[in-house]
Amino acid sequence: MAGRWPERLWIVRHGESAGNVARQAAYSAGEHRIALTARDVDVPLSPRGEAQASALGSWFAAQAPNERPEVLLASPYVRARETARLFRAAGGAAGDEPICLDERLREKEFGILDGLTTRGIAAIQPDQAEFRRLLGKFYHRPPGGESWCDVILRLRALMDTVALHHAGQRVMIVAHQVVVLCLRYVIENMTEEEIIAIDRTGEVANCSVTEYRFDPTLGASGKLALVRYNDVRAVDTSSVAVTAEPDAAAVRR
């Protein structure tokens, strides 16, 4: 039953952000905190992140019309919104295609650990460092923050909305590293062990593409089948560097 799911689904991590750059600097200097003064939601793309988003849009613009998204969904965080805007401006989608913001696509919330490096967590919040060690990243919820399970709960609702309103369409989601991973967990019906094993293989690159296509031969009524994961071809074939630094708040995802 092809009417249940999008024909195509692309999940894109936003371009490199100022937070990614600040995080790398804090870790290199052995700092406890990442030097950011704005809210995480307001952290913009870095100049390289802007170039990555435009490169991704140009790559899609060179494809056939039926290989480009006709629906754009994005996290309301500035870095995701700007990635979607620059992608569209470069021809990755129709210029009049609205970018639909959905708060369920927002970054994982880190609560009292927000802005701390791994060293900072151990020094300032040692109890939380121990809780995370015992529980693992999938279930650990810092005070005021979310576990991966909390993110997954909102993404299940998001996918219900996608199925209801965008069945049979070509949909692109622009969001964050943990969201990309947790969407894989939901779509592919994974276990904790399976998604953590994928996470351990490496970071989700900025402006990388994870793609699904609807396959009517899978299961009783068809399913979304993974075509590619963490694909950086669009950025890699441009003159822009590929980056994969976690978000500033994602000190211990």
C-alpha positions as CSV (number, residue, x, y, z in Angstrom):
1,M,0.0,0.0,0.0
2,A,2.1,2.9,-1.3
3,G,-0.4,5.5,0.2
4,R,1.0,5.0,3.7
5,W,4.6,6.4,3.3
6,P,6.4,9.0,1.3
7,E,7.8,7.8,-2.0
8,R,11.2,9.1,-1.0
9,L,12.5,10.4,2.3
10,W,15.8,12.2,2.7
11,I,17.1,13.0,6.2
12,V,19.8,15.7,6.3
13,R,22.0,16.9,9.1
14,H,22.4,20.7,9.1
15,G,25.6,22.3,7.9
16,E,28.5,23.0,10.2
17,S,27.4,25.5,12.9
18,A,29.2,28.1,15.0
19,G,28.6,25.6,17.9
20,N,30.4,22.9,16.1
21,V,33.4,25.2,15.7
22,A,33.2,26.3,19.4
23,R,33.0,22.8,20.6
24,Q,36.1,21.7,18.7
25,A,38.0,24.6,20.1
26,A,36.9,23.8,23.7
27,Y,37.9,20.2,23.4
28,S,41.2,21.1,21.9
29,A,41.9,23.5,24.8
30,G,40.8,21.0,27.4
31,E,38.0,23.4,28.6
32,H,35.1,22.5,30.8
33,R,32.6,24.7,28.9
34,I,32.0,25.5,25.3
35,A,32.2,29.3,24.6
36,L,28.7,30.1,23.4
37,T,26.6,33.0,24.6
38,A,23.4,32.4,22.5
39,R,20.7,29.8,23.1
40,D,21.4,26.6,21.4
41,V,18.3,27.2,19.2
42,D,19.8,30.4,18.0
43,V,23.3,29.1,17.0
44,P,23.8,29.9,13.3
45,L,25.7,28.1,10.6
46,S,29.4,28.9,10.2
47,P,30.6,30.2,6.9
48,R,31.7,26.7,5.9
49,G,28.3,25.4,7.0
50,E,26.6,27.9,4.7
51,A,28.8,26.7,1.8
52,Q,28.0,23.1,2.6
53,A,24.2,23.7,2.5
54,S,24.6,25.5,-0.8
55,A,26.7,22.7,-2.2
56,L,24.0,20.2,-1.2
57,G,21.4,22.3,-2.9
58,S,23.4,22.6,-6.1
59,W,24.0,18.8,-6.2
60,F,20.2,18.1,-5.9
61,A,19.5,20.9,-8.5
62,A,21.6,18.9,-11.0
63,Q,19.4,15.8,-10.6
64,A,16.2,15.1,-12.5
65,P,13.1,16.8,-11.1
66,N,11.8,13.5,-9.7
67,E,15.0,13.2,-7.7
68,R,14.4,16.4,-5.8
69,P,12.2,16.9,-2.7
70,E,8.8,18.5,-3.1
71,V,8.2,18.8,0.7
72,L,10.8,20.4,3.1
73,L,10.5,19.9,6.8
74,A,13.0,21.4,9.2
75,S,13.9,21.7,12.9
76,P,13.1,25.2,14.1
77,Y,16.7,25.7,15.3
78,V,18.5,28.4,13.2
79,R,21.2,26.1,11.9
80,A,18.6,23.7,10.4
81,R,16.4,26.4,9.1
82,E,19.3,28.1,7.4
83,T,20.5,24.9,5.9
84,A,17.0,24.3,4.4
85,R,16.8,27.9,3.1
86,L,20.2,27.8,1.4
87,F,19.5,24.3,0.0
88,R,16.3,25.7,-1.6
89,A,18.0,28.9,-2.8
90,A,20.7,26.8,-4.6
91,G,17.9,25.0,-6.5
92,G,17.6,21.8,-4.4
93,A,13.9,22.4,-4.2
94,A,11.4,24.7,-5.9
95,G,11.9,28.3,-4.9
96,D,8.3,28.7,-3.7
97,E,8.4,25.5,-1.7
98,P,7.7,26.4,1.9
99,I,10.0,25.2,4.7
100,C,7.7,23.7,7.3
101,L,9.2,24.0,10.8
102,D,8.3,21.2,13.3
103,E,9.5,21.5,16.9
104,R,9.5,17.7,17.1
105,L,12.7,17.8,14.9
106,R,14.6,19.9,17.4
107,E,17.9,18.9,18.8
108,K,18.1,16.6,21.8
109,E,17.8,18.7,24.9
110,F,20.8,18.3,27.3
111,G,19.4,20.1,30.4
112,I,22.0,20.8,33.1
113,L,24.7,19.3,30.8
114,D,24.1,21.9,28.1
115,G,27.4,23.5,27.0
116,L,29.7,21.2,29.0
117,T,32.5,19.2,27.5
118,T,33.1,15.6,28.6
119,R,35.8,16.9,31.0
120,G,33.4,19.5,32.3
121,I,30.7,16.9,33.0
122,A,33.2,14.8,35.0
123,A,34.3,17.9,37.0
124,I,31.0,19.8,37.5
125,Q,28.4,17.0,37.3
126,P,30.1,13.8,38.4
127,D,26.9,12.2,39.5
128,Q,25.5,12.6,36.0
129,A,28.7,11.2,34.4
130,E,28.2,8.1,36.6
131,F,24.5,7.8,35.8
132,R,25.2,8.0,32.1
133,R,27.9,5.3,32.5
134,L,25.5,3.0,34.2
135,L,22.4,3.7,32.0
136,G,24.0,4.4,28.7
137,K,23.2,7.2,26.3
138,F,20.0,5.6,25.1
139,Y,18.2,5.8,28.5
140,H,20.1,8.4,30.5
141,R,18.1,11.6,30.9
142,P,20.0,14.5,32.6
143,P,17.9,16.8,34.8
144,G,16.0,19.2,32.5
145,G,17.0,17.3,29.4
146,E,16.1,14.3,27.3
147,S,17.2,10.7,26.8
148,W,17.4,9.2,23.3
149,C,14.1,7.5,24.2
150,D,12.4,10.9,24.7
151,V,13.6,12.0,21.3
152,I,12.3,8.8,19.8
153,L,8.9,9.3,21.3
154,R,8.4,12.7,19.6
155,L,9.8,11.3,16.3
156,R,7.3,8.5,16.3
157,A,4.6,11.2,16.4
158,L,6.4,13.1,13.6
159,M,6.5,10.1,11.4
160,D,2.8,9.6,11.9
161,T,2.3,13.2,10.6
162,V,4.5,12.5,7.6
163,A,2.6,9.4,6.8
164,L,-0.8,11.2,7.1
165,H,0.0,14.3,5.1
166,H,2.9,13.4,2.7
167,A,2.2,9.8,1.6
168,G,3.4,9.2,-1.9
169,Q,5.5,12.5,-1.9
170,R,9.2,13.2,-2.0
171,V,10.1,14.6,1.5
172,M,13.3,16.0,2.9
173,I,13.9,16.5,6.7
174,V,16.6,18.8,7.8
175,A,17.6,18.3,11.5
176,H,20.3,17.2,13.8
177,Q,22.7,14.3,14.4
178,V,20.7,12.6,17.2
179,V,17.5,13.1,15.2
180,V,19.1,11.4,12.2
181,L,20.0,8.4,14.3
182,C,16.7,8.2,16.1
183,L,14.8,8.4,12.9
184,R,16.7,5.4,11.7
185,Y,15.8,3.6,14.9
186,V,12.1,4.3,14.3
187,I,11.9,3.7,10.6
188,E,13.9,0.5,10.6
189,N,12.4,-0.9,13.9
190,M,15.8,-1.2,15.5
191,T,16.9,-2.3,19.0
192,E,19.0,-0.2,21.4
193,E,22.0,-2.3,20.6
194,E,21.6,-1.9,16.8
195,I,21.4,1.9,16.8
196,I,24.2,2.3,19.3
197,A,26.4,0.1,17.2
198,I,25.7,2.4,14.2
199,D,26.4,5.5,16.3
200,R,29.8,4.0,17.3
201,T,30.9,3.8,13.6
202,G,31.3,7.6,13.5
203,E,29.6,11.0,13.6
204,V,26.8,12.0,11.2
205,A,28.5,14.4,8.9
206,N,27.2,17.9,8.3
207,C,24.9,18.1,5.3
208,S,25.2,14.3,4.9
209,V,22.2,12.5,3.3
210,T,20.3,9.5,4.6
211,E,17.8,8.3,2.1
212,Y,14.9,5.9,2.1
213,R,12.6,4.7,-0.8
214,F,9.3,3.1,-0.5
215,D,9.4,-0.6,-1.5
216,P,6.0,-2.2,-2.0
217,T,7.5,-5.7,-1.9
218,L,8.7,-5.4,1.8
219,G,6.3,-6.8,4.4
220,A,2.6,-7.0,4.1
221,S,2.0,-3.5,2.8
222,G,5.4,-2.1,1.8
223,K,8.1,-0.3,3.9
224,L,10.7,2.5,3.6
225,A,13.9,0.8,2.6
226,L,17.3,2.4,3.4
227,V,19.2,3.4,0.2
228,R,22.2,5.3,1.8
229,Y,23.3,6.5,5.1
230,N,25.6,9.5,6.0
231,D,26.3,10.1,2.4
232,V,28.6,13.1,1.9
233,R,28.9,12.8,-1.9
234,A,27.3,16.2,-2.5
235,V,29.7,18.1,-0.3
236,D,32.7,15.9,-1.1
237,T,32.4,16.6,-4.8
238,S,32.4,20.4,-4.2
239,S,35.3,22.5,-3.0
240,V,33.8,22.6,0.5
241,A,35.3,20.5,3.3
242,V,33.3,17.7,4.9
243,T,32.9,18.1,8.6
244,A,31.4,15.9,11.3
245,E,31.8,17.6,14.6
246,P,28.9,16.9,17.1
247,D,26.8,19.9,18.1
248,A,28.0,22.1,20.9
249,A,25.4,20.8,23.3
250,A,26.0,17.3,22.3
251,V,28.9,16.8,24.6
252,R,28.0,13.2,25.4
253,R,25.2,12.1,23.1
